[in-house]
């Protein structure tokens, strides 16, 4: 092939990050943004895993037309059937079948022998092929599998109709040269290899996911499976923006490119970060806040004389610069709507009204409302899950010689105002105790973090929390110029997700 296929699994593997659960609406929003980004394949979810995941895959299959839509399935008949049900309205559907191939997985996880694994591979790939022409097969934990057995299982998959063979470094075990050699070995030894596309799916447990994926491309892989911001199980996956910009920036080395519109990378990164609540570290390559920042005087001098002295990429190529609408309290609805659409947010009239009202409220507190502020507004006011409890009022008193005290008023599910007060070791502790007195849901706070998402004395503070209940982790996020208000919103947001999950579970029973 003359290009590398970009297979984005943000909505499937990326959502496996603890606390990164996405609503159906958020998944659909991200899928449309991935379409604008130019992603070739969107792995929209694991349809059999939950009714919500099935609904999300179904809606994405129905609405997104610029990419192949993929659904994951174990080598189990019910999984394959459910995947097709979710994907059948897609313009170009793909079923992705996987089964373990390493001895350690076969012995301790699925407890099946090699003969049974081969039989299931052939049967389930054929079953998927009966539904769609585009079938991907993955031997899970391939990098710890016997090479001769990998050749055999991939041969069976090709004969059964697989069109893409994905080689996963499931536990991030491989080294770049080792992984590249494995790809080359399989391409050379698997019968029928010339009929299929070889793919790389690398995890970042040793920080080598991008390096391993690029090594695979060098040795013949023509699909890379990756996620926005590199999110995913454990240490995450290969970062889409990093592998794409490596191929683009070092085109003379790789001799191959993607069809990604790189000017959409930054906005896609921010959208995924806002919706998942997973912060992009400042020194993150390509899309981090410091990726194109220069503090050293020597670097600044070089940049002023010639940008390429210290920048190997043009920031505009990843969407960091260009025409910008500076929004403030005098801006009207039309300018507000236009800037949101430039950022990839296409809101209904009702959602636009709510977001605009919040924008006006914020604009009265700040001289300039930035793009990051707008992302927070959309995430908080439009894409948050349906509010079961809504924050109406919070007030705290604290000081050097006083007991921190908080009064909180919430609007409950029946529209009735609920108010209570509590003391604590600090203002946030007092607020959370007051909320707990109103929303009697047992949970454990396991993470609380604060960061400034905009610059200046009037900066918006973003609070991200994680709570644990029922053996699951729920994330909450709140943003405001008042950090106590942001902290309260984050906690109520997390509790609403917990309550919604319990209600959904009760309905399922």
C-alpha positions in Angstrom: 0.0 0.0 0.0 1.1 3.6 -0.6 0.0 4.8 2.9 -0.5 3.7 6.5 -4.0 3.1 7.6 -4.8 4.8 10.9 -7.1 2.6 13.0 -8.3 4.7 16.0 -9.4 2.7 19.1 -10.0 5.7 21.4 -13.7 4.8 21.8 -12.9 1.1 22.6 -9.4 0.5 24.1 -9.1 4.2 25.1 -12.3 4.0 27.1 -10.7 1.2 29.2 -8.6 3.8 31.0 -9.9 3.9 34.7 -12.5 6.6 35.1 -12.7 7.4 31.4 -16.2 6.2 30.7 -17.9 8.1 28.0 -21.6 8.7 27.4 -23.2 7.8 24.1 -23.4 11.5 23.0 -19.7 12.0 23.9 -18.8 9.0 21.8 -20.7 10.2 18.8 -19.2 13.6 19.1 -15.7 12.1 19.2 -16.5 9.9 16.3 -17.5 12.8 14.1 -14.3 14.6 15.1 -12.3 11.5 14.2 -14.0 11.6 10.8 -12.9 15.2 10.4 -9.4 14.2 11.4 -9.3 11.7 8.5 -9.1 8.5 10.5 -9.4 5.5 8.2 -11.0 3.1 10.7 -12.9 3.9 13.9 -13.2 1.1 16.4 -16.4 2.4 17.9 -16.7 -0.1 20.8 -17.3 -3.6 22.0 -21.0 -4.1 21.3 -21.7 -7.1 23.5 -20.0 -5.5 26.6 -23.0 -3.3 27.5 -26.3 -1.9 26.1 -24.6 1.6 26.1 -21.7 0.4 24.1 -24.0 -1.3 21.6 -26.1 1.9 21.3 -22.9 4.0 20.7 -21.6 1.7 18.0 -25.0 1.6 16.4 -25.3 5.3 16.3 -21.8 5.9 15.0 -22.3 3.2 12.3 -25.5 5.1 11.3 -24.1 8.6 11.4 -20.5 8.5 10.4 -19.8 8.0 6.7 -16.2 9.1 6.2 -14.5 6.1 7.8 -14.7 2.3 8.2 -16.7 1.6 11.5 -15.4 -1.4 13.4 -16.8 -3.4 16.3 -14.8 -5.7 18.6 -15.8 -9.3 19.2 -14.3 -12.2 21.1 -14.1 -15.5 19.2 -17.6 -16.3 20.5 -20.7 -16.6 18.3 -22.8 -14.2 20.4 -20.1 -11.6 20.2 -19.8 -11.8 16.5 -23.6 -11.7 16.0 -24.0 -8.7 18.4 -21.2 -6.8 16.6 -22.9 -7.2 13.3 -26.3 -6.1 14.7 -24.6 -2.9 15.9 -22.7 -2.3 12.6 -25.2 -3.3 10.0 -26.2 0.2 9.0 -22.5 1.3 8.5 -21.4 2.3 5.0 -18.2 0.2 5.5 -18.5 -2.1 8.5 -15.7 -4.2 10.0 -15.8 -6.9 12.6 -12.7 -7.3 14.6 -12.3 -10.9 16.0 -9.7 -11.7 18.6 -8.5 -14.7 20.6 -5.5 -15.4 22.8 -2.5 -17.1 21.2 0.2 -17.1 23.9 0.8 -20.2 26.0 0.5 -18.1 29.2 -3.0 -16.8 28.1 -4.1 -20.2 26.9 -3.1 -21.9 30.2 -4.3 -19.3 32.7 -6.9 -17.1 31.0 -9.0 -18.9 28.4 -7.8 -22.4 29.3 -8.0 -23.8 25.8 -5.4 -25.8 23.8 -3.9 -24.8 20.5 -6.2 -27.1 18.5 -9.3 -25.5 20.0 -7.9 -22.0 19.5 -7.3 -22.8 15.8 -10.8 -24.2 15.4 -12.4 -21.2 17.0 -10.3 -18.8 14.9 -11.5 -20.4 11.7 -15.1 -20.7 12.7 -15.5 -17.2 14.1 -13.7 -15.4 11.3 -15.9 -17.4 8.8 -19.0 -16.3 10.9 -17.9 -12.7 10.7 -17.2 -13.0 7.0 -20.7 -14.2 6.5 -21.9 -10.8 7.7 -19.3 -8.4 6.3 -16.5 -8.5 3.8 -14.1 -6.5 6.0 -12.9 -8.7 8.8 -9.9 -8.2 11.1 -8.3 -10.8 13.2 -6.0 -10.4 16.3 -4.1 -13.1 18.1 -4.0 -11.5 21.6 -0.6 -11.4 23.3 1.1 -12.1 20.0 4.5 -10.8 21.1 4.7 -13.5 23.8 3.4 -16.3 21.5 5.3 -19.0 19.8 6.2 -17.8 16.3 5.3 -21.1 14.5 1.9 -21.1 16.2 1.4 -17.5 15.2 2.0 -18.5 11.6 -0.5 -21.3 11.9 -3.3 -19.2 13.5 -2.8 -16.4 11.0 -2.9 -18.9 8.1 -6.2 -20.2 9.4 -7.6 -16.6 9.7 -6.6 -15.8 6.1 -8.2 -19.0 4.8 -11.4 -18.2 6.7 -11.6 -14.7 5.1 -9.7 -12.2 7.3 -8.6 -9.1 5.3 -6.5 -7.5 8.1 -4.2 -9.3 10.5 -3.4 -7.3 13.6 -0.4 -8.2 15.7 -0.9 -6.9 19.3 1.8 -6.2 21.8 -1.0 -6.6 24.4 1.2 -6.1 27.5 3.7 -3.7 26.0 6.5 -6.3 26.2 8.4 -6.0 22.9 11.4 -3.9 22.0 11.3 -2.0 18.7 13.8 -4.1 16.8 12.2 -7.3 18.1 8.7 -6.2 17.2 9.8 -5.1 13.7 11.5 -8.5 13.2 8.3 -10.2 14.2 6.2 -8.3 11.6 8.8 -9.1 8.9 8.9 -12.7 9.9 5.1 -13.1 9.7 4.8 -11.3 6.4 7.5 -13.7 5.0 6.2 -16.9 6.5 2.4 -16.7 6.7 0.8 -18.3 3.6 -1.4 -15.8 1.8 0.3 -12.8 3.6 0.2 -10.9 0.3 -3.6 -10.9 0.4 -4.0 -9.0 3.7 -2.9 -5.9 5.5 -0.7 -6.4 8.5 -1.4 -4.2 11.5 0.4 -3.2 14.7 -1.4 -2.7 18.1 1.1 -1.6 20.7 0.7 -0.9 24.4 2.9 1.5 26.3 3.9 -0.4 29.5 7.6 0.2 28.8 7.0 3.5 27.0 7.7 2.0 23.6 4.3 1.9 21.9 5.0 4.6 19.3 8.6 3.3 18.7 7.3 -0.3 18.3 4.5 0.8 15.9 7.0 2.8 13.8 9.3 -0.2 13.7 6.4 -2.3 12.4 5.8 0.2 9.6 9.4 0.1 8.6 9.1 -3.7 8.3 5.9 -3.8 6.3 2.9 -3.2 8.5 0.4 -0.9 6.8 -2.0 -0.3 9.6 -1.3 1.2 13.0 -3.9 0.9 15.9 -3.7 3.9 18.2 -5.6 6.3 20.4 -5.9 10.1 20.8 -3.5 11.2 23.5 -2.3 7.6 23.8 -5.0 6.8 26.4 -5.9 3.2 27.1 -5.6 0.2 29.3 -2.8 0.5 32.0 -0.1 2.8 30.6 -2.1 3.4 27.4 -1.7 2.8 23.7 0.3 4.1 20.8 -0.4 7.8 20.5 -2.1 8.7 17.2 -0.8 12.2 17.0 2.8 11.1 17.7 2.9 8.3 15.2 1.2 10.4 12.5 3.6 13.4 13.0 6.6 11.1 13.1 5.6 9.7 9.7 4.9 13.2 8.3 7.9 14.9 9.8 10.4 12.1 8.9 8.9 11.3 5.5 12.4 10.9 4.0 13.1 8.1 6.5 9.8 6.2 6.3 8.8 7.0 2.8 5.1 6.6 3.6 2.4 8.8 5.0 -1.2 8.8 6.3 -4.3 10.7 5.1 -4.7 12.4 8.5 -5.6 16.1 8.4 -3.0 17.1 11.0 -4.4 20.5 11.6 -7.3 18.8 13.5 -4.9 17.0 15.9 -4.9 19.6 18.7 -8.7 20.1 18.8 -9.2 16.4 18.7 -6.8 16.0 21.6 -8.6 18.6 23.7 -12.0 17.1 23.0 -10.9 13.7 24.1 -9.2 15.1 27.2 -12.3 17.1 28.2 -14.7 14.3 27.7 -12.7 11.6 29.5 -11.3 13.9 32.2 -7.8 12.6 31.5 -5.4 15.5 31.5 -2.8 15.8 28.8 0.6 16.2 30.5 2.2 19.5 29.6 5.3 17.9 28.1 3.3 15.5 25.9 4.7 15.4 22.4 2.8 17.2 19.6 -0.3 18.3 21.6 1.0 19.1 25.1 0.9 22.6 26.4 4.7 22.9 26.3 5.2 21.1 23.0 5.9 24.4 21.2 6.8 26.5 24.2 10.3 28.0 24.6 11.7 29.1 27.9 15.4 29.1 27.3 16.8 32.5 26.2 19.0 30.7 23.6 16.0 28.9 22.2 13.9 32.1 22.1 16.7 33.9 20.2 16.9 31.1 17.7 13.1 30.9 17.2 12.9 34.7 16.6 15.6 34.5 13.9 14.4 31.3 12.3 11.7 29.0 13.6 13.2 25.8 12.4 16.3 26.3 14.6 14.4 24.7 17.5 11.2 23.5 16.0 11.0 20.4 13.8 7.2 20.8 13.3 5.2 23.9 12.4 2.6 24.4 15.2 0.1 25.4 12.6 0.4 21.9 11.1 -1.1 20.4 14.3 -3.8 23.1 14.7 -2.2 25.2 17.3 -2.2 28.5 15.4 -4.2 30.3 12.7 -7.2 32.6 12.7 -8.7 32.9 16.2 -11.8 34.6 17.5 -11.0 36.4 20.7 -14.2 36.1 22.7 -15.2 38.4 25.6 -18.3 39.8 27.2 -19.2 42.0 24.2 -19.2 39.0 21.8 -22.5 37.9 20.3 -24.1 34.5 19.7 -23.0 34.3 16.1 -19.3 34.7 16.9 -19.7 32.3 19.8 -21.4 29.6 17.6 -18.8 30.1 14.8 -15.9 29.6 17.1 -17.4 26.5 18.6 -17.9 25.0 15.1 -14.2 25.8 14.3 -13.3 23.8 17.4 -15.4 20.8 16.2 -18.5 21.4 18.4 -21.8 21.4 16.5 -24.6 22.0 19.0 -28.3 21.9 18.7 -30.2 25.2 19.3 -31.1 24.1 22.8 -27.6 23.1 23.7 -26.2 26.3 22.1 -28.5 28.4 24.3 -27.3 26.7 27.5 -23.6 27.0 26.5 -24.0 30.6 25.5 -25.6 31.5 28.8 -22.6 29.9 30.6 -20.2 31.8 28.3 -21.8 35.1 29.2 -21.6 34.3 32.8 -17.9 33.5 32.4 -17.2 36.5 30.2 -18.3 38.8 33.0 -15.5 37.4 35.2 -12.8 37.3 32.5 -11.4 39.7 29.9 -10.9 37.0 27.3 -12.5 33.6 27.0 -10.1 31.2 25.4 -10.6 28.0 23.3 -9.8 26.0 26.5 -12.6 27.9 28.3 -15.0 27.0 25.5 -14.1 23.4 25.7 -14.8 23.4 29.4 -18.2 25.1 28.8 -19.3 22.5 26.3 -18.1 19.6 28.4 -19.7 20.9 31.6 -23.0 22.4 30.2 -23.7 20.2 27.2 -22.0 16.8 27.3 -22.1 15.9 30.9 -24.5 13.0 31.8 -28.1 14.0 32.6 -28.0 15.7 36.0 -29.7 13.8 38.8 -28.5 16.4 41.3 -27.6 19.9 40.3 -25.4 22.3 42.2 -27.5 25.4 43.0 -25.4 27.2 45.7 -22.2 26.7 47.7 -20.6 28.9 50.3 -17.6 28.3 52.5 -16.0 30.1 55.5 -12.5 29.3 56.5 -9.4 31.0 57.7 -6.4 30.8 60.0 -8.4 30.7 63.2 -11.7 29.4 62.1 -13.3 26.0 61.5 -13.8 25.4 57.8 -17.6 25.3 57.2 -19.6 24.8 54.0 -23.2 25.2 53.1 -24.4 23.5 50.0 -27.7 23.6 48.2 -28.6 21.1 45.5 -31.6 20.7 43.3 -32.7 17.0 43.5 -34.2 14.8 40.9 -37.8 15.9 41.8 -36.8 19.6 41.5 -36.8 20.1 45.3 -34.0 22.2 46.8 -31.9 20.3 49.4 -29.6 22.2 51.7 -27.2 21.2 54.5 -24.0 22.3 56.1 -20.9 20.6 57.5 -17.4 21.3 58.8 -14.2 19.7 57.7 -10.4 19.8 57.8 -10.5 22.3 54.9 -13.1 24.0 52.7 -13.2 21.2 50.1 -13.5 18.5 52.8 -16.3 20.5 54.4 -18.1 20.8 51.0 -17.8 17.1 50.2 -19.1 16.2 53.7 -22.1 18.5 53.2 -22.8 16.9 49.8 -22.6 13.5 51.3 -25.2 14.5 53.9 -27.5 15.4 51.0 -26.7 12.6 48.6 -26.4 9.5 50.7 -24.3 7.4 48.4 -21.4 5.5 49.9 -18.1 5.9 48.0 -14.4 6.5 48.5 -12.5 9.4 47.1 -9.3 8.0 45.6 -8.0 11.0 43.6 -8.3 14.8 43.7 -6.3 17.0 41.4 -6.5 20.7 40.5 -4.9 22.5 37.6 -5.2 25.9 35.8 -6.5 25.3 32.3 -6.1 29.0 31.3 -3.6 31.7 32.1 -3.8 34.8 34.2 -5.1 35.8 37.6 -8.7 35.1 36.3 -7.8 31.6 35.1 -10.3 28.8 35.2 -9.4 26.1 37.6 -10.2 22.6 36.6 -10.8 19.9 39.3 -10.6 16.3 38.4 -11.6 13.6 40.9 -12.0 9.8 41.0 -14.4 8.0 43.3 -14.7 4.3 43.9 -17.9 2.4 44.5 -19.4 -1.0 43.6 -16.0 -2.1 42.4 -15.9 0.6 39.7 -14.2 3.9 39.3 -16.1 7.0 38.4 -14.5 10.3 37.2 -15.9 13.7 37.8 -14.7 17.1 36.5 -15.7 20.7 37.2 -14.3 24.0 36.0 -14.8 27.5 37.3 -12.8 30.6 38.2 -13.7 29.7 41.9 -11.9 26.5 42.8 -14.4 25.7 45.5 -17.3 25.8 43.0 -15.2 23.7 40.6 -14.5 21.2 43.3 -18.2 20.9 44.2 -19.2 20.5 40.6 -16.6 17.7 40.1 -17.9 15.8 43.1 -21.6 16.1 42.1 -20.6 15.2 38.6 -19.0 11.9 39.7 -21.9 11.1 42.1 -24.4 11.6 39.2 -22.4 9.1 37.1 -22.4 6.6 40.0 -26.1 7.0 40.6 -26.8 6.7 36.8 -24.8 3.5 36.6 -26.7 2.0 39.5 -30.0 2.9 37.9 -28.9 1.4 34.6 -27.9 -1.8 36.4 -31.2 -2.0 38.2 -33.1 -1.6 34.9 -30.9 -4.3 33.3 -31.8 -6.7 36.1 
